[in-house]
Amino acid sequence: DQVKVVTTLPITGVNFALVANARVTGNVTKRSDGTAMAGASVYFSRTSNASGSPAFTATTDASGNYTQAVQNGIWYVCAGKTGFYTSADKTITMTGVDVANINFALAANTRNIPRTADLLFSAITESLPASGATGNWATYMPSGQTLTAMGSPTVEIVNGQKLEKNLYADGDGFLQGAYTAPITINGATIVVAVKPLRNGISTSWISCVDIFYNRLVIGVRNNTGQVLVKRNDVQNESATAIPDGQITILTLIVQPDGTYKVWANGVLIMNITSTSAMILLDPKWNGGATGFWSYINVGRNNPDGWTTFNGNIGDVFVYKVALTDVPVTGERQQLEADLTAKFLTTDWIITASAGANACESRRKPDIHYHTERGIPHR
Protein backbone atom coordinates (compact mmCIF):
# COMPACT_ATOMS: atom_id res chain seq x y z
CA ASP A 1 0.00 0.00 0.00
CA GLN A 2 0.91 3.61 -0.57
CA VAL A 3 -0.63 6.14 1.82
CA LYS A 4 -1.57 9.53 0.29
CA VAL A 5 -3.32 12.48 1.87
CA VAL A 6 -5.88 13.88 -0.56
CA THR A 7 -6.68 17.62 -0.44
CA THR A 8 -8.18 19.81 -3.13
CA LEU A 9 -5.16 19.42 -5.40
CA PRO A 10 -4.65 16.55 -7.84
CA ILE A 11 -2.06 13.92 -6.85
CA THR A 12 0.15 12.45 -9.52
CA GLY A 13 2.92 9.91 -9.59
CA VAL A 14 1.14 7.26 -7.55
CA ASN A 15 2.90 4.47 -9.40
CA PHE A 16 3.31 0.75 -8.83
CA ALA A 17 5.78 -1.79 -10.19
CA LEU A 18 4.20 -5.22 -10.21
CA VAL A 19 6.13 -8.45 -10.07
CA ALA A 20 4.64 -11.43 -11.84
CA ASN A 21 3.81 -14.44 -9.68
CA ALA A 22 6.40 -17.18 -9.83
CA ARG A 23 5.37 -20.26 -11.79
CA VAL A 24 5.40 -23.94 -11.05
CA THR A 25 5.99 -26.19 -14.05
CA GLY A 26 6.30 -29.90 -14.59
CA ASN A 27 4.77 -32.88 -16.31
CA VAL A 28 2.58 -35.88 -15.58
CA THR A 29 3.28 -39.34 -16.97
CA LYS A 30 2.01 -42.88 -16.61
CA ARG A 31 3.99 -44.79 -14.04
CA SER A 32 3.68 -47.99 -16.09
CA ASP A 33 5.56 -46.81 -19.20
CA GLY A 34 6.50 -43.14 -18.73
CA THR A 35 4.27 -41.84 -21.53
CA ALA A 36 2.81 -38.34 -21.28
CA MET A 37 -0.66 -37.89 -19.79
CA ALA A 38 -2.74 -35.20 -21.47
CA GLY A 39 -5.73 -33.83 -19.57
CA ALA A 40 -4.43 -34.72 -16.10
CA SER A 41 -5.26 -32.30 -13.26
CA VAL A 42 -2.57 -30.77 -11.06
CA TYR A 43 -3.98 -29.39 -7.81
CA PHE A 44 -2.52 -26.53 -5.71
CA SER A 45 -3.70 -25.93 -2.15
CA ARG A 46 -2.58 -24.07 0.97
CA THR A 47 -3.47 -27.14 3.04
CA SER A 48 -2.48 -30.79 2.76
CA ASN A 49 -4.45 -33.25 0.62
CA ALA A 50 -4.41 -30.75 -2.21
CA SER A 51 -7.01 -32.48 -4.38
CA GLY A 52 -9.66 -32.04 -1.67
CA SER A 53 -9.73 -28.23 -1.65
CA PRO A 54 -7.52 -26.80 -4.41
CA ALA A 55 -7.04 -23.05 -4.81
CA PHE A 56 -5.79 -23.60 -8.37
CA THR A 57 -6.06 -26.52 -10.79
CA ALA A 58 -3.82 -26.76 -13.84
CA THR A 59 -4.46 -29.15 -16.75
CA THR A 60 -1.70 -30.89 -18.67
CA ASP A 61 -1.32 -30.37 -22.41
CA ALA A 62 -0.79 -33.00 -25.10
CA SER A 63 2.81 -33.45 -23.94
CA GLY A 64 1.80 -33.90 -20.30
CA ASN A 65 3.17 -30.48 -19.32
CA TYR A 66 1.54 -27.88 -17.08
CA THR A 67 2.24 -24.35 -15.81
CA GLN A 68 0.64 -22.59 -12.85
CA ALA A 69 1.41 -19.16 -11.41
CA VAL A 70 1.07 -19.01 -7.61
CA GLN A 71 1.70 -16.51 -4.84
CA ASN A 72 4.59 -16.80 -2.40
CA GLY A 73 4.27 -19.19 0.51
CA ILE A 74 3.85 -22.89 1.10
CA TRP A 75 1.85 -24.91 -1.40
CA TYR A 76 0.76 -28.53 -1.47
CA VAL A 77 0.64 -29.96 -4.98
CA CYS A 78 -0.64 -33.28 -6.29
CA ALA A 79 -1.90 -34.75 -9.57
CA GLY A 80 -4.69 -37.05 -10.62
CA LYS A 81 -6.78 -38.25 -13.50
CA THR A 82 -9.78 -40.49 -14.01
CA GLY A 83 -8.63 -44.09 -14.07
CA PHE A 84 -5.48 -43.35 -12.04
CA TYR A 85 -4.66 -43.02 -8.37
CA THR A 86 -4.21 -39.46 -7.13
CA SER A 87 -0.59 -38.86 -6.19
CA ALA A 88 0.69 -37.89 -2.77
CA ASP A 89 1.24 -34.18 -2.10
CA LYS A 90 4.54 -32.52 -2.91
CA THR A 91 5.31 -29.51 -0.68
CA ILE A 92 6.71 -26.36 -2.31
CA THR A 93 7.86 -23.12 -0.69
CA MET A 94 7.60 -20.24 -3.18
CA THR A 95 9.70 -17.08 -2.76
CA GLY A 96 9.17 -15.29 -6.08
CA VAL A 97 11.32 -17.75 -8.03
CA ASP A 98 10.03 -20.15 -10.67
CA VAL A 99 10.14 -23.83 -9.68
CA ALA A 100 10.45 -26.41 -12.45
CA ASN A 101 10.31 -30.20 -12.69
CA ILE A 102 7.51 -30.80 -10.20
CA ASN A 103 6.65 -34.03 -11.96
CA PHE A 104 4.21 -36.81 -11.21
CA ALA A 105 3.96 -40.43 -12.38
CA LEU A 106 0.46 -41.81 -11.86
CA ALA A 107 -0.43 -45.46 -11.37
CA ALA A 108 -3.54 -46.86 -13.05
CA ASN A 109 -6.26 -47.81 -10.59
CA THR A 110 -7.43 -50.83 -12.55
CA ARG A 111 -7.18 -53.58 -9.96
CA ASN A 112 -5.14 -56.73 -10.56
CA ILE A 113 -6.53 -59.16 -8.00
CA PRO A 114 -5.75 -62.90 -8.30
CA ARG A 115 -8.07 -65.82 -7.49
CA THR A 116 -11.18 -63.67 -6.95
CA ALA A 117 -13.43 -66.75 -6.85
CA ASP A 118 -11.54 -67.91 -3.73
CA LEU A 119 -12.05 -64.73 -1.70
CA LEU A 120 -13.96 -65.10 1.55
CA PHE A 121 -14.32 -61.32 1.45
CA SER A 122 -12.40 -58.16 0.55
CA ALA A 123 -12.85 -54.44 1.15
CA ILE A 124 -11.12 -51.53 -0.58
CA THR A 125 -11.02 -47.91 0.46
CA GLU A 126 -12.49 -46.52 -2.78
CA SER A 127 -15.95 -47.32 -1.36
CA LEU A 128 -15.36 -45.18 1.76
CA PRO A 129 -16.58 -41.56 1.86
CA ALA A 130 -14.12 -38.73 1.17
CA SER A 131 -13.99 -37.70 4.83
CA GLY A 132 -15.73 -38.05 8.18
CA ALA A 133 -17.21 -41.23 9.60
CA THR A 134 -16.76 -44.33 7.48
CA GLY A 135 -20.20 -45.74 8.19
CA ASN A 136 -20.48 -49.38 7.18
CA TRP A 137 -17.86 -50.59 4.69
CA ALA A 138 -19.19 -52.20 1.51
CA THR A 139 -17.28 -55.27 0.35
CA TYR A 140 -15.39 -55.35 -2.92
CA MET A 141 -15.41 -59.06 -3.82
CA PRO A 142 -17.73 -60.79 -3.35
CA SER A 143 -19.86 -57.65 -3.63
CA GLY A 144 -23.13 -57.13 -1.82
CA GLN A 145 -21.84 -57.69 1.71
CA THR A 146 -21.39 -55.05 4.40
CA LEU A 147 -18.72 -54.72 7.06
CA THR A 148 -20.63 -53.23 9.98
CA ALA A 149 -18.81 -50.37 11.72
CA MET A 150 -18.00 -50.68 15.43
CA GLY A 151 -16.80 -47.77 17.54
CA SER A 152 -16.36 -44.62 15.46
CA PRO A 153 -13.98 -45.30 12.55
CA THR A 154 -13.27 -42.33 10.28
CA VAL A 155 -11.58 -41.64 6.94
CA GLU A 156 -8.09 -40.14 6.71
CA ILE A 157 -6.16 -39.21 3.54
CA VAL A 158 -2.60 -40.58 3.53
CA ASN A 159 -0.31 -40.21 0.50
CA GLY A 160 -3.32 -39.11 -1.51
CA GLN A 161 -5.33 -42.25 -0.70
CA LYS A 162 -8.22 -42.86 1.64
CA LEU A 163 -7.51 -45.07 4.66
CA GLU A 164 -9.71 -46.03 7.55
CA LYS A 165 -8.55 -44.45 10.83
CA ASN A 166 -8.78 -47.09 13.55
CA LEU A 167 -8.40 -45.88 17.14
CA TYR A 168 -7.80 -48.13 20.12
CA ALA A 169 -9.49 -45.69 22.51
CA ASP A 170 -12.73 -45.82 20.51
CA GLY A 171 -12.73 -49.59 19.99
CA ASP A 172 -12.91 -49.03 16.23
CA GLY A 173 -13.30 -51.85 13.74
CA PHE A 174 -15.75 -53.72 11.54
CA LEU A 175 -17.83 -56.87 11.87
CA GLN A 176 -17.70 -58.96 8.71
CA GLY A 177 -20.12 -61.58 9.96
CA ALA A 178 -21.27 -64.00 12.66
CA TYR A 179 -21.08 -67.69 11.79
CA THR A 180 -22.49 -70.92 13.16
CA ALA A 181 -21.45 -73.26 10.32
CA PRO A 182 -17.87 -74.09 9.34
CA ILE A 183 -16.17 -72.68 6.23
CA THR A 184 -14.25 -75.17 4.10
CA ILE A 185 -10.83 -73.87 3.12
CA ASN A 186 -7.59 -75.13 1.58
CA GLY A 187 -5.17 -73.05 3.58
CA ALA A 188 -5.78 -69.32 3.93
CA THR A 189 -4.34 -65.95 2.91
CA ILE A 190 -4.78 -62.53 4.50
CA VAL A 191 -3.39 -59.40 2.83
CA VAL A 192 -3.95 -56.01 4.47
CA ALA A 193 -2.46 -52.53 4.16
CA VAL A 194 -1.71 -51.03 7.58
CA LYS A 195 -0.11 -47.91 9.05
CA PRO A 196 0.49 -48.61 12.76
CA LEU A 197 0.65 -45.77 15.26
CA ARG A 198 2.22 -46.41 18.66
CA ASN A 199 0.03 -45.80 21.68
CA GLY A 200 1.92 -47.67 24.42
CA ILE A 201 -0.90 -50.11 25.10
CA SER A 202 0.45 -53.65 25.53
CA THR A 203 -2.28 -56.25 25.35
CA SER A 204 -1.56 -59.91 24.67
CA TRP A 205 -2.54 -59.58 21.04
CA ILE A 206 -3.84 -56.98 18.59
CA SER A 207 -6.11 -57.82 15.65
CA CYS A 208 -6.01 -56.31 12.17
CA VAL A 209 -8.02 -59.26 10.85
CA ASP A 210 -9.54 -61.63 13.43
CA ILE A 211 -11.24 -64.90 12.45
CA PHE A 212 -13.22 -66.68 15.17
CA TYR A 213 -11.41 -64.97 18.05
CA ASN A 214 -8.16 -66.95 17.99
CA ARG A 215 -8.55 -69.41 15.12
CA LEU A 216 -6.62 -67.20 12.70
CA VAL A 217 -5.47 -63.65 13.49
CA ILE A 218 -2.92 -61.22 12.07
CA GLY A 219 -2.15 -58.04 13.97
CA VAL A 220 0.46 -55.43 14.84
CA ARG A 221 1.29 -54.71 18.47
CA ASN A 222 0.35 -51.15 19.41
CA ASN A 223 3.34 -50.70 21.72
CA THR A 224 6.17 -52.25 19.67
CA GLY A 225 5.04 -52.59 16.04
CA GLN A 226 5.78 -56.32 16.05
CA VAL A 227 3.64 -58.40 13.70
CA LEU A 228 1.81 -61.26 15.39
CA VAL A 229 -0.15 -64.26 14.17
CA LYS A 230 -2.52 -66.50 16.08
CA ARG A 231 -3.21 -69.85 14.48
CA ASN A 232 -5.39 -72.27 16.45
CA ASP A 233 -4.67 -70.24 19.61
CA VAL A 234 -0.88 -70.53 19.20
CA GLN A 235 0.74 -67.12 18.90
CA ASN A 236 4.01 -66.18 17.18
CA GLU A 237 5.51 -62.72 16.76
CA SER A 238 8.06 -61.28 14.38
CA ALA A 239 11.47 -60.51 15.83
CA THR A 240 11.40 -57.17 14.04
CA ALA A 241 8.90 -54.33 14.06
CA ILE A 242 7.12 -52.11 11.55
CA PRO A 243 8.36 -48.52 12.08
CA ASP A 244 5.84 -46.20 13.68
CA GLY A 245 3.70 -44.54 11.01
CA GLN A 246 5.01 -46.57 8.06
CA ILE A 247 2.46 -47.86 5.54
CA THR A 248 3.08 -51.58 5.14
CA ILE A 249 1.48 -54.30 3.04
CA LEU A 250 1.21 -57.36 5.31
CA THR A 251 0.70 -60.80 3.78
CA LEU A 252 -0.03 -63.98 5.74
CA ILE A 253 -0.14 -67.25 3.77
CA VAL A 254 -1.13 -70.36 5.71
CA GLN A 255 -0.73 -73.75 4.04
CA PRO A 256 -3.34 -76.53 4.55
CA ASP A 257 -1.00 -78.21 7.06
CA GLY A 258 -0.89 -74.99 9.11
CA THR A 259 2.66 -73.90 8.33
CA TYR A 260 2.76 -70.23 7.39
CA LYS A 261 4.84 -67.26 6.31
CA VAL A 262 4.39 -63.50 6.75
CA TRP A 263 5.77 -60.77 4.48
CA ALA A 264 5.99 -57.01 5.14
CA ASN A 265 6.28 -54.96 1.93
CA GLY A 266 7.54 -58.08 0.19
CA VAL A 267 10.19 -58.97 2.79
CA LEU A 268 9.79 -62.31 4.60
CA ILE A 269 9.60 -61.62 8.36
CA MET A 270 8.08 -64.85 9.75
CA ASN A 271 8.40 -68.49 8.71
CA ILE A 272 6.59 -70.91 11.03
CA THR A 273 7.16 -74.59 10.21
CA SER A 274 5.12 -76.21 12.98
CA THR A 275 1.92 -77.83 11.70
CA SER A 276 -1.71 -77.41 12.79
CA ALA A 277 -4.35 -78.20 10.16
CA MET A 278 -5.96 -75.29 8.31
CA ILE A 279 -8.62 -76.94 6.14
CA LEU A 280 -11.68 -75.74 8.04
CA LEU A 281 -12.65 -72.46 9.66
CA ASP A 282 -15.09 -73.68 12.29
CA PRO A 283 -16.58 -71.36 14.95
CA LYS A 284 -16.90 -74.47 17.12
CA TRP A 285 -13.26 -75.47 16.72
CA ASN A 286 -12.34 -74.78 20.35
CA GLY A 287 -15.63 -75.65 21.97
CA GLY A 288 -17.26 -72.31 21.21
CA ALA A 289 -20.29 -71.73 19.02
CA THR A 290 -21.50 -68.25 19.92
CA GLY A 291 -20.07 -65.00 21.24
CA PHE A 292 -16.33 -64.56 20.74
CA TRP A 293 -15.96 -67.69 18.64
CA SER A 294 -18.49 -66.83 15.94
CA TYR A 295 -17.20 -63.50 14.62
CA ILE A 296 -14.93 -62.39 11.80
CA ASN A 297 -13.65 -58.83 12.30
CA VAL A 298 -11.40 -56.19 10.77
CA GLY A 299 -9.51 -53.84 13.10
CA ARG A 300 -10.39 -55.62 16.36
CA ASN A 301 -12.05 -58.69 17.82
CA ASN A 302 -15.67 -58.86 18.87
CA PRO A 303 -17.57 -58.18 21.05
CA ASP A 304 -15.29 -56.46 23.59
CA GLY A 305 -12.68 -54.93 21.29
CA TRP A 306 -9.73 -55.16 23.67
CA THR A 307 -7.52 -56.23 20.74
CA THR A 308 -8.21 -53.05 18.74
CA PHE A 309 -5.46 -52.03 16.30
CA ASN A 310 -4.32 -48.40 16.59
CA GLY A 311 -3.53 -46.77 13.25
CA ASN A 312 -4.80 -46.84 9.69
CA ILE A 313 -6.17 -49.75 7.68
CA GLY A 314 -6.35 -49.78 3.89
CA ASP A 315 -7.49 -52.56 1.57
CA VAL A 316 -8.21 -56.00 3.06
CA PHE A 317 -8.26 -59.36 1.24
CA VAL A 318 -9.10 -62.67 2.94
CA TYR A 319 -8.84 -65.88 0.90
CA LYS A 320 -10.02 -69.44 1.50
CA VAL A 321 -6.83 -70.73 -0.17
CA ALA A 322 -3.09 -70.32 0.17
CA LEU A 323 -1.96 -68.02 -2.65
CA THR A 324 1.07 -69.15 -4.62
CA ASP A 325 4.47 -67.65 -3.84
CA VAL A 326 6.63 -67.86 -6.94
CA PRO A 327 9.28 -65.23 -7.72
CA VAL A 328 7.85 -62.45 -9.92
CA THR A 329 4.82 -64.38 -11.20
CA GLY A 330 3.29 -65.59 -7.92
CA GLU A 331 -0.21 -64.67 -6.79
CA ARG A 332 1.24 -63.14 -3.63
CA GLN A 333 3.53 -60.93 -5.68
CA GLN A 334 0.65 -59.95 -7.98
CA LEU A 335 -1.60 -58.79 -5.14
CA GLU A 336 1.20 -57.05 -3.27
CA ALA A 337 2.16 -55.17 -6.45
CA ASP A 338 -1.45 -53.99 -6.78
CA LEU A 339 -1.55 -52.61 -3.23
CA THR A 340 1.96 -51.16 -3.50
CA ALA A 341 0.95 -49.12 -6.56
CA LYS A 342 -1.95 -47.70 -4.58
CA PHE A 343 -0.54 -47.02 -1.13
CA LEU A 344 3.24 -46.67 -1.40
CA THR A 345 4.27 -43.46 -3.17
CA THR A 346 7.12 -40.95 -3.15
CA ASP A 347 6.91 -37.45 -1.74
CA TRP A 348 9.05 -34.35 -2.03
CA ILE A 349 9.86 -31.14 -0.21
CA ILE A 350 10.86 -28.33 -2.60
CA THR A 351 12.18 -24.97 -1.42
CA ALA A 352 12.70 -22.15 -3.94
CA SER A 353 14.95 -19.25 -2.98
CA ALA A 354 16.61 -16.40 -4.82
CA GLY A 355 20.37 -16.70 -5.08
CA ALA A 356 23.26 -17.55 -7.34
CA ASN A 357 21.57 -20.72 -8.55
CA ALA A 358 18.02 -19.33 -8.42
CA CYS A 359 16.53 -22.24 -6.50
CA GLU A 360 17.37 -25.29 -4.53
CA SER A 361 15.56 -28.59 -4.34
CA ARG A 362 15.58 -30.93 -1.39
CA ARG A 363 14.18 -34.29 -2.37
CA LYS A 364 13.13 -37.04 -0.04
CA PRO A 365 14.39 -40.44 -1.19
CA ASP A 366 12.40 -42.41 -3.72
CA ILE A 367 10.74 -45.52 -2.40
CA HIS A 368 13.12 -48.38 -2.28
CA TYR A 369 12.95 -51.53 -0.30
CA HIS A 370 15.76 -52.38 1.99
CA THR A 371 15.87 -53.74 5.50
CA GLU A 372 16.76 -52.24 8.79
CA ARG A 373 16.37 -54.95 11.37
CA GLY A 374 14.52 -56.91 8.70
CA ILE A 375 11.72 -54.42 8.04
CA PRO A 376 11.40 -52.68 4.67
CA HIS A 377 10.77 -48.98 4.55
CA ARG A 378 11.03 -45.93 2.35
ROVOKOL-625596 format. One record per residue (C-alpha): x, y, z; residue in three letters. Coordinates in steps of 0.05 Angstrom, whole numbers, plus 5000, padded with zeros to 4 digits. Layout:
<sites>
XYZALA ...
</sites>
This chain:
<sites>
500050005000ASP 501850724989GLN 498751235036VAL 496951915006LYS 493452505037VAL 488252784989VAL 486653524991THR 483653964937THR 489753884892LEU 490753314843PRO 495952784863ILE 500352494810THR 505851984808GLY 502351454849VAL 505850894812ASN 506650154823PHE 511649644796ALA 508448964796LEU 512348314799VAL 509347714763ALA 507647114806ASN 512846564803ALA 510745954764ARG 510845214779VAL 512044764719THR 512644024708GLY 509543424674ASN 505242824688VAL 506642134661THR 504041424668LYS 508041044719ARG 507440404678SER 511140644616ASP 513041374625GLY 508541634569THR 505642334574ALA 498742424604MET 494542964571ALA 488543234609GLY 491143064678ALA 489543544735SER 494943854779VAL 492044124844TYR 495044694886PHE 492644814957SER 494845195019ARG 493144575061THR 495043845055SER 491143355012ASN 491243854956ALA 486043504912SER 480743594967GLY 480544354967SER 485044644912PRO 485945394904ALA 488445284833PHE 487944704784THR 492444654723ALA 491144174665THR 496643824627THR 497443934552ASP 498443404498ALA 505643314521SER 503643224594GLY 506343904614ASN 503144424658TYR 504545134684THR 501345484743GLN 502846174772ALA 502146204848VAL 503446704903GLN 509246644952ASN 508546165010GLY 507745425022ILE 503745024972TRP 501544294971TYR 501344014900VAL 498743344874CYS 496243054809ALA 490642594788GLY 486442354730LYS 480441904720THR 482741184719GLY 489041334759PHE 490741404833TYR 491642114857THR 498842234876SER 501442424945ALA 502543164958ASP 509143504942LYS 510644104986THR 513444734954ILE 515745384986THR 515245954936MET 519446584945THR 518346944878GLY 522646454839VAL 520145974787ASP 520345234806VAL 520944724751ALA 520643964746ASN 515043844796ILE 513343194761ASN 508442644776PHE 507941914752ALA 500941644763LEU 499140914773ALA 492940634739ALA 487540444788ASN 485139834749THR 485639284801ARG 489738654789ASN 486938174840ILE 488537424834PRO 483936844850ARG 477637274861THR 473136654863ALA 476936424925ASP 475937054966LEU 472136985031LEU 471437745029PHE 475238375011SER 474339115023ALA 477839694988ILE 478040425009THR 475040704944GLU 468140544973SER 469340965035LEU 466841695037PRO 471842255023ALA 472042465097SER 468542395164GLY 465641755192ALA 466541135150THR 459640855164GLY 459040125144ASN 464339885094TRP 461639565030ALA 465438955007THR 469238934942TYR 469238194924MET 464537844933PRO 460338474927SER 453738574964GLY 456338465034GLN 457238995088THR 462639065141LEU 458739355200THR 462439935234ALA 464039865309MET 466440455351GLY 467341085309SER 472040945251PRO 473541535206THR 476841675139VAL 483841975134GLU 487742165071ILE 494841885071VAL 499441965010ASN 493442184970GLY 489341554986GLN 483641435033LYS 485040995093LEU 480640795151GLU 482941115217LYS 482440585271ASN 483240825343LEU 484440375402TYR 481040865450ALA 474540845410ASP 474540085400GLY 474240195325ASP 473439635275GLY 468539265231PHE 464338635237LEU 464638215174GLN 459837685199GLY 457537205253ALA 457836465236TYR 455035825263THR 457135355206ALA 464335185187PRO 467735465125ILE 471534975082THR 478335235062ILE 484834975032ASN 489735395072GLY 488436145079ALA 491336815058THR 490437495090ILE 493238125057VAL 492138805089VAL 495139495083ALA 496639795152VAL 499840425181LYS 501040285255PRO 501340855305LEU 504440725373ARG 500140845434ASN 503840475488GLY 498239985502ILE 500939275511SER 495438755507THR 496938025493SER 494938085421TRP 492338605372ILE 487838445313SER 488038745243CYS 484038155217VAL 480937675269ASP 477537025249ILE 473636665303PHE 477237015361TYR 483736615360ASN 482936125302ARG 486836565254LEU 489137275270VAL 494237765241ILE 495738395279GLY 500938915297VAL 502639065369ARG 500739775388ASN 506739865434ASN 512339555393THR 510139485321GLY 511638745321GLN 507338325274VAL 503637755308LEU 499737155283VAL 495036705322LYS 493636035290ARG 489235555329ASN 490735955392ASP 498235895384VAL 501536585378GLN 508036765344ASN 511037465335GLU 516137745288SER 522937905317ALA 522838575281THR 517839135281ALA 514239585231ILE 516740305242PRO 511740765274ASP 507441095220GLY 510040695161GLN 504940435111ILE 506239685103THR 503039145061ILE 502438535106LEU 501437845076THR 499937205115LEU 499736555075ILE 497735935114VAL 498535255081GLN 493334695091PRO 498034365141ASP 498235005182GLY 505335225167THR 505535955148TYR 509736555126LYS 508837305135VAL 511537855090TRP 512038605103ALA 512639015039ASN 515138385004GLY 520438215056VAL 519637545092LEU 519237685167ILE 516237035195MET 516836305174ASN 513235825221ILE 514335085204THR 510234765260SER 503834435234THR 496634525256SER 491334365203ALA 488134945166MET 482834615123ILE 476634855161LEU 474735515193LEU 469835265246ASP 466835735299PRO 466235115342LYS 473534915334TRP 475335045407ASN 468734875439GLY 465535545424GLY 459435655380ALA 457036355398THR 459937005425GLY 467337095415PHE 468136465373TRP 463036635319SER 465637305292TYR 470137525236ILE 472738235246ASN 477238765215VAL 481039235262GLY 479238885327ARG 475938265356ASN 468738235377ASN 464938365421PRO 469438715472ASP 474639015426GLY 480538975473TRP 485038755415THR 483639395375THR 489139595326PHE 491440325332ASN 492940655265GLY 490440635194ASN 487740055154ILE 487340045078GLY 485039495031ASP 483638805061VAL 483538135025PHE 481837475059VAL 482336825018TYR 480036115030LYS 486335854997VAL 493835945003ALA 496136404947LEU 502136174908THR 508936474923ASP 513336434861VAL 518636954846PRO 515737514802VAL 509637124776THR 506636884842GLY 499637074864GLU 502537374927ARG 507137814886GLN 501338014840GLN 496838244897LEU 502438594935GLU 504338974871ALA 497139204864ASP 496939484935LEU 503939774930THR 501940184869ALA 496140464908LYS 498940604977PHE 506540674972LEU 508541314937THR 514241814937THR 513842514965ASP 518143134959TRP 519743774996ILE 521744334948ILE 524445014972THR 525445574921ALA 529946154940SER 533246724904ALA 540746664898GLY 546546494853ALA 543145864829ASN 536046134832ALA 533145554870CYS 534744944909GLU 531144284913SER 531243814972ARG 528443144953ARG 526342594999LYS 528841914976PRO 524841524926ASP 521540904952ILE 526240324954HIS 525939694994TYR 531539525040HIS 531739255110THR 533539555176GLU 532739015227ARG 529038625174GLY 523439125161ILE 522839465093PRO 521540205091HIS 522140815047ARG 
</sites>
